[in-house]
Amino acid sequence: MTTGPKTIAIIGLGMVGIAEWYASQDSNRFMFHLSEKAISIDLPTNSFKTSGGRHIHYDFLVLATGSNATIPDCVSIEDIRNTKGLFLYRNIADLNDLMAYLEKGEGKSFKAVVVGGGLLGLEAAKAIHDQSSVSQVTIINRRAFPLSRQLDEDGGEMVLKRLQAAEVEFIGNKTVVRVDTDEEHVVTGVELVDGSYVSADLIIFAIGVTSRDDLAKEAGIECASNGGIIVNDELETNFKNVFAIGECANWKGNAYGLIAPGIEMADILSYNLTQMDSVGSFKKRQMNKPDLSTKLKLMGVDVASFGDYFADKVPQRPEFSRRDGMMVGDVSDYIKLTSLIQKRKPLQVSPGELISKATKQDNGGDDLEDDVRICSCHNVTKGKIKECILNGIDNINDLKSKTKAGTGCGGCIPLLTTILKAEIKKAGKVINNNICIHFQMSRADLYQAVRVKRLVNFQEIMGTYGTNKDSLGCEICKPVIGSILSSIHNEHILRPEHHQNQDTNDRFLANVQRDGTFSVVPRVAGGEITPDKLIVLGKVAKKYGLYTKITGGQRIDLFGAQKQDLPDIWTELIDAGFESGHAYGKALRTVKSCVGTTWCRYGVGDSVGLAILLEERYKGIRSPHKLKGGVSGCVRECAEAQSKDFGLIATDKGWNIFIAGNGGANPRHATLFATDVPPSKVVKIIDRYLMFYIRTADKLMRTARWVESFEGGVDKLKKIILDDELGICADLEKEMETLIASYSDEWSIVVNDVEKRKQFRQFVNTSDRVLGLERINERGQKRPMNWPKGNTESVKLNSSLVKTPVTEWKWREVATVADMVSVNAGTTSVAVKYGNSQLAIFRIPERGYYATQLIESNFGIGIIGDDLKGNTYVSCPLHKRNFHLQTGECLNDKNYAILTFEVKEDNGRILALLPDPDELDGVLGTQKWMVRATKSYETDRRSQAEIEDCGQSCVGGNKSLDW
């Protein structure tokens, strides 16, 4: 290669699903184009054209075009497109098409045929076998037993028996020669090579994959007759500097359909393209025979294979040579055995003895060497895992993020977790899931301790379990403890002793928006609402100038409410029969429903009625993270119950219960937990599940992550919750009943309590109102301006910016002691307006008063805390930067600082040492920071969808602290 910058162009499907990572790269060095196809390659000019009209030049071209599902001789691609009930099975689009067809079945009971008994075929069979609308599944395979490329006859027979036990019919040694349809082009069955016939309403071909090499062929690149772009040991095609990797590549007559060879090819090529011009002389890496070992779970059966299946049939010798093998059922030793094979190590005992030792113990992977590949999907070795742990990683999520181990098929996660725990223990460390520096225990442990000792406020908990009984806590532990106390005692969170624990949303019983206003979200249980209530929502929105939007949770959000208007808005809503929807809390949000038997002609169960019952039952219950439910009246699943923390789908025998689903940034499909549950038992199971989650989950952990990390997984949860293995189900049910009985609508209490209403004043010393953003009209409603792009410069404010020196400032009254909700059980704070500047006043029991500029105008004041050195700080509510209450220094970002002021109490008055209002306004005045229309960039619809940083003196921050 010649030196200097080069352009490497990659044509392939690998971008799909990880565009966020691509977008985060340096745009001067990295460009990517989605939703475009490369339509032709011009090899002489080193360029190619795209469907978007681009002409892209390259120095090196990498083809990673993947593969398509193989189409059998008995049908054509046109048949697949035009025949109803005929499908291929290869990618998520195929699965979506299949599920959509089943949903349109209008109550029909399908007889399904899956053609292909390999990995794809069994995966397809499992997918439709789990659908209640499919009454019969038949697998047709050209070999006598399933998984014939991974297992020998004995192993295949073991899998076959599992299939038969699941009532799946298997027809071996047969191929399909014809697909029959009726006059409406709907499949009716298949004819087999021996003339036999199998009736079917649904036919799925899953017989393998075919390399996508059309683009290469058209360009004149040499391709194999059996499919695939021919490459040499350096993965180069017959044209210089043109390479192919993954399923589209054919190396030594083989195109590989597994992820591990593709990852290995990518590693080899990336090394050769980027390291050969580095300092020193390196030999190019070359492709070697890839590891085709596989470990999967198909039709509920764990299966693993690694080559030759007949090691035990070789006559015994004192020292055994390398032999490969297969596993069905117990595959726990898969990685250990695979490593022995890869290293070609001689065995000191027979393979049978090695596998069947009775004294298997969990040794933390000690018997695995550092170069053993733990994650085959992403080629992660034990040594790499150990290196990460030595560099400070101490939890499975960070380890997955750093190495990608466990993010492929997920089969290595148990061993990955075992190695993590063992290596941390060897290093003399303990896996740290402590809440924060103030509590050396996990959220689950603290929950149990508070429950048993019946502690009732933050000070009692800090005094009993804190590292320093006099500490104020912090922005991490205070919301966690606030949630724990609510989950146990369910007292009103605006009581003075609890108010200090709440972050901005809970503090004002509403979600703060990017302009400092709040959203109002009344509960609409099950999505059912009367016309009269709809009219009330419309009137309230018009009266207070609120933006309205229907949400995915089947309720109506009202945006743009000013903090001081919240009590009045809720007074009108409560008078109309509404209650808080708890959109602001880590609590039950909604239970979504379809119309079920109430209206739908396909409905099997009363989904609306059950959704309302569940939402009314669990409303207001605080938990480690938000909770969402869903109830669908039939298998069409219109309520999307399988993406919820708990979901129910009606069957003709009762309800199927699903758990631990969620959307968001890291979505998870819910797990089927119990089937055909009678209506009388549904509530009891969900009570136990939710209460056990509340008891045992870590802080800010959704049910999805809780189940994934729960020792023993879903099977163990079933034993605990369904079988009462631990004998705690009666306690869980009782605790849930106690919580439910303690419910009271939080907003109803506020609007009828004069003192609590005072907490919603913007300023305690004036009725003036101040907004941080001007508003514009868009689609018939008003919304706040966009924050100007590039508003991310650091801001360090100090008293020297004020013209008059501090020695000439004067004591000025800013509030009264009566304005503060002063209790010895916690810290309190208020906002005041001084001239055109906004200030915050703090009272800390036994430490006195403090005053600072209001860090985030309109966003509230934030949580007061301290660190192990005793530094007292306020955590900005938007970005969680911590500012020292006396010096103004930012303790976790030296690029920022705020103004602080001396403050004292004098005969019931609170005085602050301040310059003249005009001088302070020159530094802190609201008009100086307000974003107006002339400062906001005009953006197109695409840029409006971007998530932009917002704020004035703080930008960025730790997203993991967002409550």
KALINJO-V61877 format. One record per run of one state. SS is the DSSP state (A for helix, B for strand, O for the rest). FROM is the first residue (numbers start at 0). TO is the last residue. If there is no record, write none. Layout:
BEGIN
SS/FROM/TO
SS/FROM/TO
END
This chain:
BEGIN
O/0/6
B/7/11
O/12/17
A/18/22
O/23/36
B/37/41
A/42/44
O/45/45
B/46/49
O/50/53
B/54/56
O/57/58
B/59/63
O/64/65
B/66/68
O/69/75
A/76/81
O/82/82
B/83/83
O/84/84
B/85/87
O/88/90
A/91/102
O/103/108
B/109/114
O/115/117
A/118/128
O/129/132
B/133/139
O/140/151
A/152/164
O/165/166
B/167/170
O/171/174
B/175/180
O/181/184
B/185/191
O/192/195
B/196/198
O/199/200
B/201/204
O/205/207
B/208/210
O/211/212
A/213/218
O/219/221
B/222/222
O/223/227
B/228/230
O/231/234
B/235/235
O/236/240
B/241/243
O/244/244
A/245/247
B/248/250
O/251/252
B/253/253
O/254/257
A/258/274
O/275/292
B/293/297
O/298/299
B/300/305
O/306/309
A/310/312
O/313/318
B/319/319
O/320/323
B/324/327
O/328/332
A/333/341
O/342/345
B/346/346
O/347/349
A/350/354
O/355/371
B/372/374
O/375/378
B/379/380
A/381/389
O/390/394
A/395/402
O/403/411
A/412/425
O/426/434
B/435/435
O/436/437
B/438/438
O/439/441
A/442/452
O/453/456
A/457/464
O/465/475
A/476/487
O/488/494
A/495/498
O/499/502
A/503/506
O/507/510
B/511/511
O/512/516
B/517/521
O/522/523
A/524/526
O/527/529
A/530/543
O/544/545
B/546/549
O/550/554
B/555/560
O/561/561
A/562/574
O/575/578
B/579/579
O/580/585
B/586/592
O/593/594
A/595/598
O/599/605
A/606/617
O/618/620
B/621/621
O/622/625
B/626/631
O/632/639
A/640/642
O/643/644
B/645/650
O/651/652
B/653/658
O/659/660
B/661/661
O/662/666
B/667/667
O/668/669
B/670/676
O/677/677
A/678/695
O/696/701
A/702/708
O/709/711
A/712/720
O/721/727
A/728/740
O/741/744
A/745/750
O/751/752
A/753/757
O/758/771
B/772/772
O/773/773
B/774/777
O/778/779
B/780/783
O/784/794
B/795/795
O/796/797
A/798/800
O/801/804
A/805/807
O/808/808
B/809/815
A/816/818
O/819/821
B/822/822
O/823/824
B/825/825
O/826/826
B/827/833
O/834/835
B/836/843
O/844/846
B/847/852
O/853/861
B/862/865
O/866/870
B/871/874
O/875/880
B/881/883
O/884/887
B/888/889
O/890/895
B/896/896
O/897/898
B/899/900
O/901/901
B/902/905
O/906/907
B/908/913
O/914/915
A/916/923
O/924/924
A/925/928
O/929/929
B/930/930
O/931/931
A/932/934
O/935/939
A/940/943
O/944/957
A/958/960
O/961/962
END
